[in-house]
Amino acid sequence: MGGTLVYSTCTLNRKENDKQTAAFLAQHPDFELQDEKTFFPDEGDQDGFYIAKMIRRR
């Protein structure tokens, strides 16, 4: 077992981002959130997007 799951979207909509991540984690207790970040267009030379890294516990 074990492994890494990365969830990413090209939107800033919380329903598609951290709320989806929280719903997944609530239904899959064998995963834990390792890191997540929302990138906003005004923070640099990029579009807005969200990324979450989850780790499957062994």
mmCIF file as gemmi writes it, N, C-alpha and C atoms, coordinates in Angstrom:
data_model
loop_
_atom_site.group_PDB
_atom_site.id
_atom_site.type_symbol
_atom_site.label_atom_id
_atom_site.label_alt_id
_atom_site.label_comp_id
_atom_site.label_asym_id
_atom_site.label_entity_id
_atom_site.label_seq_id
_atom_site.pdbx_PDB_ins_code
_atom_site.Cartn_x
_atom_site.Cartn_y
_atom_site.Cartn_z
_atom_site.occupancy
_atom_site.B_iso_or_equiv
_atom_site.pdbx_formal_charge
_atom_site.auth_seq_id
_atom_site.auth_asym_id
_atom_site.pdbx_PDB_model_num
ATOM 1 N N . MET Axp A 1 ? 0.835 -1.176 0 1 0 ? 1 A 1
ATOM 2 C CA . MET Axp A 1 ? 0 0 0 1 0 ? 1 A 1
ATOM 3 C C . MET Axp A 1 ? 0.875 1.232 0 1 0 ? 1 A 1
ATOM 4 N N . GLY Axp A 2 ? 0.304 2.341 0.388 1 0 ? 2 A 1
ATOM 5 C CA . GLY Axp A 2 ? 1.015 3.602 0.347 1 0 ? 2 A 1
ATOM 6 C C . GLY Axp A 2 ? 0.792 4.283 -0.993 1 0 ? 2 A 1
ATOM 7 N N . GLY Axp A 3 ? 1.413 5.382 -1.191 1 0 ? 3 A 1
ATOM 8 C CA . GLY Axp A 3 ? 1.311 6.106 -2.443 1 0 ? 3 A 1
ATOM 9 C C . GLY Axp A 3 ? 0.94 7.553 -2.23 1 0 ? 3 A 1
ATOM 10 N N . THR Axp A 4 ? 0.987 8.296 -3.311 1 0 ? 4 A 1
ATOM 11 C CA . THR Axp A 4 ? 0.695 9.718 -3.302 1 0 ? 4 A 1
ATOM 12 C C . THR Axp A 4 ? -0.415 10.004 -4.304 1 0 ? 4 A 1
ATOM 13 N N . LEU Axp A 5 ? -1.353 10.837 -3.905 1 0 ? 5 A 1
ATOM 14 C CA . LEU Axp A 5 ? -2.437 11.276 -4.771 1 0 ? 5 A 1
ATOM 15 C C . LEU Axp A 5 ? -2.369 12.787 -4.865 1 0 ? 5 A 1
ATOM 16 N N . VAL Axp A 6 ? -2.335 13.301 -6.084 1 0 ? 6 A 1
ATOM 17 C CA . VAL Axp A 6 ? -2.316 14.745 -6.303 1 0 ? 6 A 1
ATOM 18 C C . VAL Axp A 6 ? -3.618 15.129 -6.989 1 0 ? 6 A 1
ATOM 19 N N . TYR Axp A 7 ? -4.308 16.103 -6.417 1 0 ? 7 A 1
ATOM 20 C CA . TYR Axp A 7 ? -5.549 16.623 -6.975 1 0 ? 7 A 1
ATOM 21 C C . TYR Axp A 7 ? -5.301 18.08 -7.32 1 0 ? 7 A 1
ATOM 22 N N . SER Axp A 8 ? -5.6 18.459 -8.555 1 0 ? 8 A 1
ATOM 23 C CA . SER Axp A 8 ? -5.353 19.825 -8.993 1 0 ? 8 A 1
ATOM 24 C C . SER Axp A 8 ? -6.466 20.281 -9.916 1 0 ? 8 A 1
ATOM 25 N N . THR Axp A 9 ? -6.812 21.562 -9.813 1 0 ? 9 A 1
ATOM 26 C CA . THR Axp A 9 ? -7.796 22.155 -10.708 1 0 ? 9 A 1
ATOM 27 C C . THR Axp A 9 ? -7.267 23.489 -11.22 1 0 ? 9 A 1
ATOM 28 N N . CYS Axp A 10 ? -7.836 23.93 -12.315 1 0 ? 10 A 1
ATOM 29 C CA . CYS Axp A 10 ? -7.453 25.231 -12.88 1 0 ? 10 A 1
ATOM 30 C C . CYS Axp A 10 ? -8.563 26.248 -12.595 1 0 ? 10 A 1
ATOM 31 N N . THR Axp A 11 ? -9.065 26.216 -11.374 1 0 ? 11 A 1
ATOM 32 C CA . THR Axp A 11 ? -10.114 27.128 -10.952 1 0 ? 11 A 1
ATOM 33 C C . THR Axp A 11 ? -9.825 27.607 -9.53 1 0 ? 11 A 1
ATOM 34 N N . LEU Axp A 12 ? -10.471 28.677 -9.149 1 0 ? 12 A 1
ATOM 35 C CA . LEU Axp A 12 ? -10.354 29.19 -7.785 1 0 ? 12 A 1
ATOM 36 C C . LEU Axp A 12 ? -11.618 28.927 -6.98 1 0 ? 12 A 1
ATOM 37 N N . ASN Axp A 13 ? -12.517 28.128 -7.516 1 0 ? 13 A 1
ATOM 38 C CA . ASN Axp A 13 ? -13.791 27.813 -6.88 1 0 ? 13 A 1
ATOM 39 C C . ASN Axp A 13 ? -13.577 26.841 -5.717 1 0 ? 13 A 1
ATOM 40 N N . ARG Axp A 14 ? -13.929 27.263 -4.501 1 0 ? 14 A 1
ATOM 41 C CA . ARG Axp A 14 ? -13.702 26.428 -3.314 1 0 ? 14 A 1
ATOM 42 C C . ARG Axp A 14 ? -14.493 25.127 -3.365 1 0 ? 14 A 1
ATOM 43 N N . LYS Axp A 15 ? -15.663 25.112 -4.033 1 0 ? 15 A 1
ATOM 44 C CA . LYS Axp A 15 ? -16.437 23.87 -4.152 1 0 ? 15 A 1
ATOM 45 C C . LYS Axp A 15 ? -15.661 22.808 -4.92 1 0 ? 15 A 1
ATOM 46 N N . GLU Axp A 16 ? -14.84 23.232 -5.86 1 0 ? 16 A 1
ATOM 47 C CA . GLU Axp A 16 ? -14.055 22.298 -6.659 1 0 ? 16 A 1
ATOM 48 C C . GLU Axp A 16 ? -12.682 22.037 -6.052 1 0 ? 16 A 1
ATOM 49 N N . ASN Axp A 17 ? -12.304 22.81 -5.074 1 0 ? 17 A 1
ATOM 50 C CA . ASN Axp A 17 ? -10.941 22.721 -4.552 1 0 ? 17 A 1
ATOM 51 C C . ASN Axp A 17 ? -10.903 22.131 -3.15 1 0 ? 17 A 1
ATOM 52 N N . ASP Axp A 18 ? -10.732 22.959 -2.142 1 0 ? 18 A 1
ATOM 53 C CA . ASP Axp A 18 ? -10.544 22.443 -0.788 1 0 ? 18 A 1
ATOM 54 C C . ASP Axp A 18 ? -11.774 21.71 -0.262 1 0 ? 18 A 1
ATOM 55 N N . LYS Axp A 19 ? -12.962 22.05 -0.735 1 0 ? 19 A 1
ATOM 56 C CA . LYS Axp A 19 ? -14.149 21.316 -0.277 1 0 ? 19 A 1
ATOM 57 C C . LYS Axp A 19 ? -14.194 19.909 -0.878 1 0 ? 19 A 1
ATOM 58 N N . GLN Axp A 20 ? -13.737 19.75 -2.107 1 0 ? 20 A 1
ATOM 59 C CA . GLN Axp A 20 ? -13.644 18.417 -2.707 1 0 ? 20 A 1
ATOM 60 C C . GLN Axp A 20 ? -12.582 17.583 -1.985 1 0 ? 20 A 1
ATOM 61 N N . THR Axp A 21 ? -11.47 18.216 -1.676 1 0 ? 21 A 1
ATOM 62 C CA . THR Axp A 21 ? -10.403 17.526 -0.952 1 0 ? 21 A 1
ATOM 63 C C . THR Axp A 21 ? -10.907 17.062 0.412 1 0 ? 21 A 1
ATOM 64 N N . ALA Axp A 22 ? -11.603 17.92 1.13 1 0 ? 22 A 1
ATOM 65 C CA . ALA Axp A 22 ? -12.139 17.564 2.447 1 0 ? 22 A 1
ATOM 66 C C . ALA Axp A 22 ? -13.155 16.434 2.343 1 0 ? 22 A 1
ATOM 67 N N . ALA Axp A 23 ? -13.999 16.474 1.315 1 0 ? 23 A 1
ATOM 68 C CA . ALA Axp A 23 ? -14.991 15.405 1.129 1 0 ? 23 A 1
ATOM 69 C C . ALA Axp A 23 ? -14.305 14.077 0.824 1 0 ? 23 A 1
ATOM 70 N N . PHE Axp A 24 ? -13.279 14.107 -0.001 1 0 ? 24 A 1
ATOM 71 C CA . PHE Axp A 24 ? -12.533 12.88 -0.314 1 0 ? 24 A 1
ATOM 72 C C . PHE Axp A 24 ? -11.893 12.304 0.947 1 0 ? 24 A 1
ATOM 73 N N . LEU Axp A 25 ? -11.25 13.166 1.726 1 0 ? 25 A 1
ATOM 74 C CA . LEU Axp A 25 ? -10.58 12.705 2.944 1 0 ? 25 A 1
ATOM 75 C C . LEU Axp A 25 ? -11.578 12.155 3.958 1 0 ? 25 A 1
ATOM 76 N N . ALA Axp A 26 ? -12.759 12.723 4.024 1 0 ? 26 A 1
ATOM 77 C CA . ALA Axp A 26 ? -13.786 12.229 4.948 1 0 ? 26 A 1
ATOM 78 C C . ALA Axp A 26 ? -14.255 10.829 4.556 1 0 ? 26 A 1
ATOM 79 N N . GLN Axp A 27 ? -14.242 10.538 3.264 1 0 ? 27 A 1
ATOM 80 C CA . GLN Axp A 27 ? -14.686 9.229 2.773 1 0 ? 27 A 1
ATOM 81 C C . GLN Axp A 27 ? -13.559 8.218 2.662 1 0 ? 27 A 1
ATOM 82 N N . HIS Axp A 28 ? -12.321 8.675 2.766 1 0 ? 28 A 1
ATOM 83 C CA . HIS Axp A 28 ? -11.154 7.798 2.617 1 0 ? 28 A 1
ATOM 84 C C . HIS Axp A 28 ? -10.179 8.044 3.777 1 0 ? 28 A 1
ATOM 85 N N . PRO Axp A 29 ? -10.483 7.484 4.935 1 0 ? 29 A 1
ATOM 86 C CA . PRO Axp A 29 ? -9.644 7.748 6.115 1 0 ? 29 A 1
ATOM 87 C C . PRO Axp A 29 ? -8.222 7.193 6.008 1 0 ? 29 A 1
ATOM 88 N N . ASP Axp A 30 ? -7.964 6.382 4.983 1 0 ? 30 A 1
ATOM 89 C CA . ASP Axp A 30 ? -6.606 5.87 4.795 1 0 ? 30 A 1
ATOM 90 C C . ASP Axp A 30 ? -5.695 6.889 4.102 1 0 ? 30 A 1
ATOM 91 N N . PHE Axp A 31 ? -6.232 8.054 3.741 1 0 ? 31 A 1
ATOM 92 C CA . PHE Axp A 31 ? -5.441 9.135 3.163 1 0 ? 31 A 1
ATOM 93 C C . PHE Axp A 31 ? -5.347 10.289 4.143 1 0 ? 31 A 1
ATOM 94 N N . GLU Axp A 32 ? -4.243 11.008 4.075 1 0 ? 32 A 1
ATOM 95 C CA . GLU Axp A 32 ? -4.09 12.222 4.871 1 0 ? 32 A 1
ATOM 96 C C . GLU Axp A 32 ? -3.53 13.324 3.976 1 0 ? 32 A 1
ATOM 97 N N . LEU Axp A 33 ? -3.964 14.533 4.247 1 0 ? 33 A 1
ATOM 98 C CA . LEU Axp A 33 ? -3.507 15.688 3.483 1 0 ? 33 A 1
ATOM 99 C C . LEU Axp A 33 ? -2.088 16.031 3.902 1 0 ? 33 A 1
ATOM 100 N N . GLN Axp A 34 ? -1.196 16.074 2.948 1 0 ? 34 A 1
ATOM 101 C CA . GLN Axp A 34 ? 0.18 16.448 3.252 1 0 ? 34 A 1
ATOM 102 C C . GLN Axp A 34 ? 0.411 17.938 2.997 1 0 ? 34 A 1
ATOM 103 N N . ASP Axp A 35 ? -0.188 18.454 1.924 1 0 ? 35 A 1
ATOM 104 C CA . ASP Axp A 35 ? -0.001 19.865 1.601 1 0 ? 35 A 1
ATOM 105 C C . ASP Axp A 35 ? -1.074 20.294 0.602 1 0 ? 35 A 1
ATOM 106 N N . GLU Axp A 36 ? -1.466 21.55 0.662 1 0 ? 36 A 1
ATOM 107 C CA . GLU Axp A 36 ? -2.378 22.11 -0.328 1 0 ? 36 A 1
ATOM 108 C C . GLU Axp A 36 ? -2.082 23.59 -0.479 1 0 ? 36 A 1
ATOM 109 N N . LYS Axp A 37 ? -2.364 24.106 -1.671 1 0 ? 37 A 1
ATOM 110 C CA . LYS Axp A 37 ? -2.11 25.52 -1.915 1 0 ? 37 A 1
ATOM 111 C C . LYS Axp A 37 ? -3.007 25.998 -3.043 1 0 ? 37 A 1
ATOM 112 N N . THR Axp A 38 ? -3.481 27.216 -2.889 1 0 ? 38 A 1
ATOM 113 C CA . THR Axp A 38 ? -4.196 27.9 -3.951 1 0 ? 38 A 1
ATOM 114 C C . THR Axp A 38 ? -3.284 28.996 -4.474 1 0 ? 38 A 1
ATOM 115 N N . PHE Axp A 39 ? -3.089 29 -5.773 1 0 ? 39 A 1
ATOM 116 C CA . PHE Axp A 39 ? -2.267 30.012 -6.424 1 0 ? 39 A 1
ATOM 117 C C . PHE Axp A 39 ? -3.195 31.025 -7.086 1 0 ? 39 A 1
ATOM 118 N N . PHE Axp A 40 ? -2.995 32.281 -6.784 1 0 ? 40 A 1
ATOM 119 C CA . PHE Axp A 40 ? -3.826 33.346 -7.317 1 0 ? 40 A 1
ATOM 120 C C . PHE Axp A 40 ? -3.089 34.079 -8.439 1 0 ? 40 A 1
ATOM 121 N N . PRO Axp A 41 ? -3.818 34.522 -9.462 1 0 ? 41 A 1
ATOM 122 C CA . PRO Axp A 41 ? -3.172 35.169 -10.605 1 0 ? 41 A 1
ATOM 123 C C . PRO Axp A 41 ? -2.341 36.399 -10.238 1 0 ? 41 A 1
ATOM 124 N N . ASP Axp A 42 ? -2.719 37.1 -9.194 1 0 ? 42 A 1
ATOM 125 C CA . ASP Axp A 42 ? -1.976 38.311 -8.828 1 0 ? 42 A 1
ATOM 126 C C . ASP Axp A 42 ? -0.719 38.028 -8.015 1 0 ? 42 A 1
ATOM 127 N N . GLU Axp A 43 ? -0.409 36.764 -7.756 1 0 ? 43 A 1
ATOM 128 C CA . GLU Axp A 43 ? 0.784 36.405 -6.969 1 0 ? 43 A 1
ATOM 129 C C . GLU Axp A 43 ? 2.015 36.193 -7.844 1 0 ? 43 A 1
ATOM 130 N N . GLY Axp A 44 ? 1.856 36.297 -9.125 1 0 ? 44 A 1
ATOM 131 C CA . GLY Axp A 44 ? 2.992 36.071 -10.007 1 0 ? 44 A 1
ATOM 132 C C . GLY Axp A 44 ? 2.529 35.91 -11.439 1 0 ? 44 A 1
ATOM 133 N N . ASP Axp A 45 ? 3.389 35.383 -12.232 1 0 ? 45 A 1
ATOM 134 C CA . ASP Axp A 45 ? 3.104 35.214 -13.663 1 0 ? 45 A 1
ATOM 135 C C . ASP Axp A 45 ? 2.494 33.839 -13.918 1 0 ? 45 A 1
ATOM 136 N N . GLN Axp A 46 ? 1.254 33.648 -13.43 1 0 ? 46 A 1
ATOM 137 C CA . GLN Axp A 46 ? 0.569 32.368 -13.6 1 0 ? 46 A 1
ATOM 138 C C . GLN Axp A 46 ? -0.936 32.591 -13.548 1 0 ? 46 A 1
ATOM 139 N N . ASP Axp A 47 ? -1.662 31.58 -14.011 1 0 ? 47 A 1
ATOM 140 C CA . ASP Axp A 47 ? -3.109 31.581 -13.858 1 0 ? 47 A 1
ATOM 141 C C . ASP Axp A 47 ? -3.44 31.094 -12.452 1 0 ? 47 A 1
ATOM 142 N N . GLY Axp A 48 ? -4.686 31.247 -12.04 1 0 ? 48 A 1
ATOM 143 C CA . GLY Axp A 48 ? -5.101 30.735 -10.745 1 0 ? 48 A 1
ATOM 144 C C . GLY Axp A 48 ? -5.353 29.24 -10.805 1 0 ? 48 A 1
ATOM 145 N N . PHE Axp A 49 ? -4.901 28.522 -9.779 1 0 ? 49 A 1
ATOM 146 C CA . PHE Axp A 49 ? -5.163 27.091 -9.694 1 0 ? 49 A 1
ATOM 147 C C . PHE Axp A 49 ? -4.981 26.605 -8.261 1 0 ? 49 A 1
ATOM 148 N N . TYR Axp A 50 ? -5.393 25.366 -8.043 1 0 ? 50 A 1
ATOM 149 C CA . TYR Axp A 50 ? -5.351 24.733 -6.719 1 0 ? 50 A 1
ATOM 150 C C . TYR Axp A 50 ? -4.658 23.387 -6.859 1 0 ? 50 A 1
ATOM 151 N N . ILE Axp A 51 ? -3.926 23.016 -5.827 1 0 ? 51 A 1
ATOM 152 C CA . ILE Axp A 51 ? -3.269 21.712 -5.819 1 0 ? 51 A 1
ATOM 153 C C . ILE Axp A 51 ? -3.255 21.163 -4.391 1 0 ? 51 A 1
ATOM 154 N N . ALA Axp A 52 ? -3.535 19.876 -4.265 1 0 ? 52 A 1
ATOM 155 C CA . ALA Axp A 52 ? -3.492 19.197 -2.963 1 0 ? 52 A 1
ATOM 156 C C . ALA Axp A 52 ? -2.719 17.894 -3.124 1 0 ? 52 A 1
ATOM 157 N N . LYS Axp A 53 ? -1.861 17.622 -2.168 1 0 ? 53 A 1
ATOM 158 C CA . LYS Axp A 53 ? -1.084 16.382 -2.154 1 0 ? 53 A 1
ATOM 159 C C . LYS Axp A 53 ? -1.536 15.561 -0.953 1 0 ? 53 A 1
ATOM 160 N N . MET Axp A 54 ? -1.995 14.353 -1.231 1 0 ? 54 A 1
ATOM 161 C CA . MET Axp A 54 ? -2.465 13.458 -0.188 1 0 ? 54 A 1
ATOM 162 C C . MET Axp A 54 ? -1.628 12.182 -0.201 1 0 ? 54 A 1
ATOM 163 N N . ILE Axp A 55 ? -1.386 11.658 0.975 1 0 ? 55 A 1
ATOM 164 C CA . ILE Axp A 55 ? -0.577 10.463 1.14 1 0 ? 55 A 1
ATOM 165 C C . ILE Axp A 55 ? -1.454 9.339 1.681 1 0 ? 55 A 1
ATOM 166 N N . ARG Axp A 56 ? -1.318 8.186 1.092 1 0 ? 56 A 1
ATOM 167 C CA . ARG Axp A 56 ? -2.04 7.009 1.597 1 0 ? 56 A 1
ATOM 168 C C . ARG Axp A 56 ? -1.21 6.378 2.698 1 0 ? 56 A 1
ATOM 169 N N . ARG Axp A 57 ? -1.84 6.233 3.845 1 0 ? 57 A 1
ATOM 170 C CA . ARG Axp A 57 ? -1.146 5.61 4.977 1 0 ? 57 A 1
ATOM 171 C C . ARG Axp A 57 ? -0.983 4.128 4.697 1 0 ? 57 A 1
ATOM 172 N N . ARG Axp A 58 ? 0.078 3.577 5.152 1 0 ? 58 A 1
ATOM 173 C CA . ARG Axp A 58 ? 0.35 2.145 4.934 1 0 ? 58 A 1
ATOM 174 C C . ARG Axp A 58 ? -0.422 1.301 5.901 1 0 ? 58 A 1
